[in-house]
Amino acid sequence: MIVKGKRIFIDAVNHFNASDGWAMASHVTLSMIMALFPFLIFATSLAGFLGYEAQSDAIVDLVFETWPDEVARPIVQEINTVLAGRHAGFLSLGIGLAVFFASNGVEAVRMALSRAYRATENRSFIHCRLQSLLFVFCGAAVLFMVSFLLVFAPYFYSFAARSMPELAEYEAILLIMRFVISIGALMVAVFACHAWLPAGRRPVSELWPGILVTLILWLSVAGLFTAYLRGFADYSATFAGLAGIMTAQIFLYLMAVILVLGGELNAALLKDRQLAPVDSRPDTV
């Protein structure tokens, strides 16, 4: 079992290096940074269009729920500045451009995962772009619904606690529920990326190893990166006013590397089970 696990790990790392995984992670990072603001503009505009303008802050908070506070804080401040100054109007040219630019981030993830799964894209440009736009719309809708639930839950709890005072001692459960819901939404997003974005089709049951490894490593690296920022790093001395965005870029790069490696791990497992083409590269890192 140990020998098999080592062989699969080496194969995943070898293919990650051979398929320009580091460069693809950089591409995903830059695309996600460029897509983040347009996506949040669209998501909050959707909330306003549906009559829930107050949900904007909850949507932004939900997106950054699992980010280290040192990374999220400066980005959230800039996003709130942009959102506060945007013009009203859901069906506008600006919103259309925001959706298009947000879909570019999805396309970057598609390209990276297709390489990780060793698959050649044979779908048309229109098909891929429409799918990316659907991801943006669905992502915004899910964010709206989850944020609405997270905002509504405390009000419901306060109302119930007034009628049943014994519920007051369970207030901490709300915080746990918020974290669990955020992780659940993140898991659904990662699963959707692995299941539908890369070229080809793979059994759903074969996607979970890479997804679970991705989520575990994301949470672990986020904790370690937080400790590093608090104890050692001082990006303000190097990047001055760009410290916030540079910190976010480094963090997103680490997350992108892990995401691509999750796909590489699944591909190596599928190959080992003879569900993917055999790779003749030697087992060296």
Backbone torsions as a table, in degrees:
resi	resn	phi	psi	omega
1	MET	NA	-42.3	179.4
2	ILE	-64.9	-41.6	179.8
3	VAL	-63.9	-41.9	179.2
4	LYS	-64.2	-44.5	178.3
5	GLY	-61.7	-40.1	178.1
6	LYS	-64.2	-41.5	-179.9
7	ARG	-63.3	-41.9	179.7
8	ILE	-66.6	-42.6	179.5
9	PHE	-62.3	-45.2	-179.8
10	ILE	-63.0	-42.0	179.1
11	ASP	-61.7	-42.2	-180.0
12	ALA	-63.8	-44.8	-179.0
13	VAL	-67.9	-40.8	178.2
14	ASN	-59.2	-45.9	-178.4
15	HIS	-70.1	-34.0	175.9
16	PHE	-59.1	-44.7	178.7
17	ASN	-69.1	-42.6	-175.9
18	ALA	-70.2	-27.2	-177.7
19	SER	-100.0	23.7	177.2
20	ASP	59.2	43.8	-178.4
21	GLY	-60.4	-37.2	179.9
22	TRP	-65.3	-42.0	179.0
23	ALA	-68.8	-37.6	178.5
24	MET	-65.2	-37.0	176.6
25	ALA	-63.5	-37.6	176.3
26	SER	-64.4	-41.0	178.4
27	HIS	-62.6	-44.0	177.9
28	VAL	-62.5	-42.1	-179.3
29	THR	-60.4	-51.5	-179.4
30	LEU	-63.0	-41.6	-179.3
31	SER	-65.6	-38.8	-179.6
32	MET	-68.8	-37.7	177.3
33	ILE	-63.7	-42.6	179.3
34	MET	-70.4	-25.9	-178.1
35	ALA	-88.7	-20.1	-171.8
36	LEU	-62.7	-50.4	-179.3
37	PHE	-63.4	-49.0	178.3
38	PRO	-59.5	-39.1	-178.9
39	PHE	-64.1	-43.9	-179.5
40	LEU	-69.2	-33.9	175.1
41	ILE	-61.9	-44.7	179.0
42	PHE	-65.7	-44.9	-177.1
43	ALA	-63.0	-43.7	-179.6
44	THR	-72.8	-31.8	175.7
45	SER	-67.5	-36.4	175.9
46	LEU	-62.1	-42.1	177.8
47	ALA	-62.2	-42.2	178.3
48	GLY	-65.6	-39.0	179.4
49	PHE	-63.2	-33.7	179.3
50	LEU	-85.1	1.0	176.9
51	GLY	90.4	18.4	-179.0
52	TYR	-124.7	58.0	-179.3
53	GLU	-57.7	-32.5	-178.2
54	ALA	-66.6	-13.8	-179.8
55	GLN	-75.5	-9.6	-174.6
56	SER	-56.2	-49.3	-179.2
57	ASP	-62.7	-38.8	-179.5
58	ALA	-65.8	-37.3	178.6
59	ILE	-65.5	-45.5	178.9
60	VAL	-62.1	-45.0	179.7
61	ASP	-61.3	-38.4	-178.4
62	LEU	-66.1	-40.0	179.8
63	VAL	-59.6	-38.1	-175.8
64	PHE	-101.1	16.1	-176.3
65	GLU	-57.7	-41.3	-175.6
66	THR	-97.3	5.2	177.5
67	TRP	-81.8	148.1	170.6
68	PRO	-58.8	140.4	-175.7
69	ASP	-60.4	-36.1	-179.6
70	GLU	-65.4	-28.3	178.5
71	VAL	-84.1	-43.2	-173.0
72	ALA	-73.5	-36.8	-170.5
73	ARG	-55.5	-53.4	-178.5
74	PRO	-65.8	-32.2	178.7
75	ILE	-69.0	-42.9	179.4
76	VAL	-61.7	-39.3	179.0
77	GLN	-61.0	-44.3	179.9
78	GLU	-68.0	-39.4	179.5
79	ILE	-64.0	-43.0	178.9
80	ASN	-63.2	-35.3	177.0
81	THR	-64.3	-43.9	179.3
82	VAL	-65.0	-45.3	-177.9
83	LEU	-65.9	-35.6	-179.8
84	ALA	-68.7	-26.7	-176.2
85	GLY	-100.9	1.1	-178.0
86	ARG	-75.9	153.6	178.5
87	HIS	-79.5	147.7	178.4
88	ALA	-70.3	162.9	178.7
89	GLY	118.6	110.0	-177.0
90	PHE	-76.3	-50.1	-178.1
91	LEU	-89.6	79.2	-178.3
92	SER	-133.1	166.5	179.0
93	LEU	-61.0	-39.5	-179.6
94	GLY	-60.0	-41.8	179.4
95	ILE	-67.6	-38.7	177.9
96	GLY	-61.1	-43.5	177.1
97	LEU	-66.1	-36.9	178.7
98	ALA	-61.6	-43.1	178.7
99	VAL	-63.9	-42.1	-179.5
100	PHE	-63.2	-47.5	-179.3
101	PHE	-66.6	-34.5	176.6
102	ALA	-64.3	-36.1	179.8
103	SER	-67.8	-22.7	176.8
104	ASN	-63.0	-34.1	176.1
105	GLY	-63.8	-39.1	177.0
106	VAL	-64.4	-40.5	179.7
107	GLU	-63.6	-36.6	177.9
108	ALA	-64.1	-42.8	177.3
109	VAL	-63.9	-39.8	178.5
110	ARG	-58.6	-48.8	-177.6
111	MET	-61.9	-44.0	-178.1
112	ALA	-65.3	-43.1	-178.5
113	LEU	-72.8	-32.8	176.2
114	SER	-62.4	-41.2	176.2
115	ARG	-66.2	-40.7	-179.3
116	ALA	-62.5	-39.7	179.9
117	TYR	-83.6	2.7	175.5
118	ARG	60.6	40.8	-176.0
119	ALA	-116.6	145.9	178.4
120	THR	-99.7	127.8	-178.3
121	GLU	-73.7	121.3	177.3
122	ASN	-121.1	7.2	175.8
123	ARG	-82.8	154.4	-176.9
124	SER	-72.3	160.2	178.3
125	PHE	-59.9	-41.6	-178.6
126	ILE	-63.6	-43.2	178.9
127	HIS	-59.7	-47.0	-178.2
128	CYS	-65.1	-42.8	-178.1
129	ARG	-67.8	-39.8	177.4
130	LEU	-63.6	-38.6	177.5
131	GLN	-64.5	-40.7	178.2
132	SER	-63.4	-41.8	177.3
133	LEU	-63.7	-38.0	177.3
134	LEU	-64.0	-38.8	176.6
135	PHE	-60.1	-42.0	-179.9
136	VAL	-63.9	-47.3	179.9
137	PHE	-62.3	-47.1	-179.4
138	CYS	-65.6	-39.6	178.1
139	GLY	-62.0	-42.6	178.3
140	ALA	-64.9	-41.3	179.9
141	ALA	-64.8	-41.9	178.6
142	VAL	-65.0	-42.9	177.5
143	LEU	-58.7	-43.5	179.7
144	PHE	-61.8	-47.0	-177.6
145	MET	-66.1	-42.7	-179.8
146	VAL	-67.6	-42.0	179.2
147	SER	-65.1	-36.8	176.9
148	PHE	-62.3	-41.8	178.4
149	LEU	-63.2	-43.3	-177.6
150	LEU	-69.4	-30.4	177.2
151	VAL	-77.9	-38.3	-177.0
152	PHE	-72.1	-34.8	-175.1
153	ALA	-56.5	-46.0	179.5
154	PRO	-63.1	-36.5	178.5
155	TYR	-66.3	-42.1	178.2
156	PHE	-63.7	-40.9	179.7
157	TYR	-64.1	-43.2	-179.9
158	SER	-62.0	-41.3	178.6
159	PHE	-64.3	-43.0	-179.0
160	ALA	-68.7	-36.2	-178.3
161	ALA	-67.2	-29.9	177.7
162	ARG	-68.7	-32.6	178.7
163	SER	-83.1	-33.3	-179.8
164	MET	-128.7	87.8	-175.7
165	PRO	-55.4	-24.1	-178.5
166	GLU	-65.8	-14.9	178.4
167	LEU	-75.0	-15.1	-175.8
168	ALA	-59.2	-31.8	-176.9
169	GLU	-73.1	-9.1	-178.8
170	TYR	-102.2	18.9	-177.4
171	GLU	-61.7	-32.2	-179.6
172	ALA	-63.1	-23.6	179.6
173	ILE	-62.2	-31.1	178.9
174	LEU	-61.5	-40.6	178.7
175	LEU	-65.6	-40.3	178.3
176	ILE	-65.3	-42.2	178.8
177	MET	-61.6	-40.6	179.8
178	ARG	-60.2	-44.7	-179.9
179	PHE	-66.2	-43.8	-179.3
180	VAL	-62.7	-43.0	179.2
181	ILE	-63.8	-40.6	178.8
182	SER	-63.4	-44.3	178.8
183	ILE	-65.8	-38.2	177.9
184	GLY	-62.1	-43.7	178.1
185	ALA	-63.4	-39.2	178.4
186	LEU	-64.6	-40.7	179.0
187	MET	-63.7	-41.8	178.1
188	VAL	-62.0	-41.4	-179.6
189	ALA	-63.9	-44.4	179.9
190	VAL	-65.7	-41.0	178.1
191	PHE	-61.0	-44.1	-180.0
192	ALA	-60.6	-40.3	179.4
193	CYS	-62.4	-44.7	-178.7
194	HIS	-71.9	-35.6	-173.1
195	ALA	-77.9	-37.7	-168.7
196	TRP	-120.8	-19.5	-176.6
197	LEU	-79.7	-51.5	-175.8
198	PRO	-68.6	156.7	178.9
199	ALA	-64.8	152.8	179.7
200	GLY	84.4	175.4	179.6
201	ARG	-131.4	136.8	179.7
202	ARG	-128.2	149.0	178.4
203	PRO	-58.8	138.3	-178.9
204	VAL	-57.5	-37.9	-178.0
205	SER	-65.1	-20.3	-178.6
206	GLU	-89.6	-1.8	-177.6
207	LEU	-91.2	-21.0	-171.0
208	TRP	-66.7	-34.2	179.4
209	PRO	-56.7	-50.0	179.8
210	GLY	-65.4	-36.1	179.8
211	ILE	-66.5	-46.2	179.9
212	LEU	-64.8	-42.5	177.4
213	VAL	-61.6	-40.8	178.7
214	THR	-60.3	-48.5	-177.9
215	LEU	-65.6	-42.8	179.7
216	ILE	-63.0	-45.7	179.8
217	LEU	-68.0	-37.5	176.9
218	TRP	-57.6	-49.8	-178.2
219	LEU	-66.4	-39.4	-179.8
220	SER	-66.5	-47.1	-179.1
221	VAL	-66.8	-36.1	176.9
222	ALA	-60.4	-43.0	177.8
223	GLY	-64.9	-44.1	179.5
224	LEU	-65.9	-39.0	-179.8
225	PHE	-66.8	-36.9	175.8
226	THR	-62.0	-46.4	179.1
227	ALA	-62.3	-38.9	178.7
228	TYR	-63.8	-44.7	-179.6
229	LEU	-64.1	-38.4	-177.8
230	ARG	-75.8	-31.0	-173.6
231	GLY	-102.6	-25.3	-171.5
232	PHE	-131.0	-45.4	-169.2
233	ALA	-76.1	144.1	172.6
234	ASP	-141.3	75.7	-176.0
235	TYR	-67.6	-21.5	180.0
236	SER	-63.9	-28.6	179.6
237	ALA	-72.4	-23.9	-177.7
238	THR	-99.5	-42.8	-172.7
239	PHE	-108.9	-1.9	178.0
240	ALA	51.2	-122.2	-175.7
241	GLY	-68.5	-13.5	179.0
242	LEU	-91.6	5.3	-175.2
243	ALA	-57.4	-42.3	-177.8
244	GLY	-61.6	-50.3	-177.6
245	ILE	-69.7	-34.4	178.3
246	MET	-67.7	-39.1	176.5
247	THR	-62.2	-44.5	178.2
248	ALA	-63.2	-38.6	-179.3
249	GLN	-65.4	-42.9	178.4
250	ILE	-64.1	-42.5	179.4
251	PHE	-62.9	-46.3	179.9
252	LEU	-65.3	-32.7	177.6
253	TYR	-63.9	-43.2	177.0
254	LEU	-61.6	-41.8	178.9
255	MET	-65.3	-37.7	-179.9
256	ALA	-67.3	-41.2	177.3
257	VAL	-58.8	-44.2	-179.7
258	ILE	-65.2	-41.1	179.1
259	LEU	-60.0	-46.5	-179.8
260	VAL	-66.4	-39.9	178.6
261	LEU	-64.2	-32.0	175.1
262	GLY	-60.9	-42.0	175.7
263	GLY	-65.9	-40.1	177.7
264	GLU	-61.4	-40.8	179.1
265	LEU	-63.2	-44.9	177.7
266	ASN	-61.4	-41.7	-179.9
267	ALA	-64.6	-39.9	178.8
268	ALA	-66.1	-38.9	177.1
269	LEU	-66.0	-43.0	178.4
270	LEU	-63.0	-40.3	178.1
271	LYS	-64.0	-41.5	-179.7
272	ASP	-63.5	-29.7	178.3
273	ARG	-92.4	13.0	177.5
274	GLN	60.6	35.7	174.0
275	LEU	-106.6	1.4	178.2
276	ALA	-136.7	159.7	179.6
277	PRO	-57.9	145.1	-179.8
278	VAL	-74.3	135.2	178.3
279	ASP	-104.4	126.5	-173.9
280	SER	-92.9	7.3	-179.6
281	ARG	-66.1	146.2	179.8
282	PRO	-68.9	155.5	-178.7
283	ASP	-83.0	72.3	175.6
284	THR	-133.8	144.3	179.5
285	VAL	-98.4	NA	NA
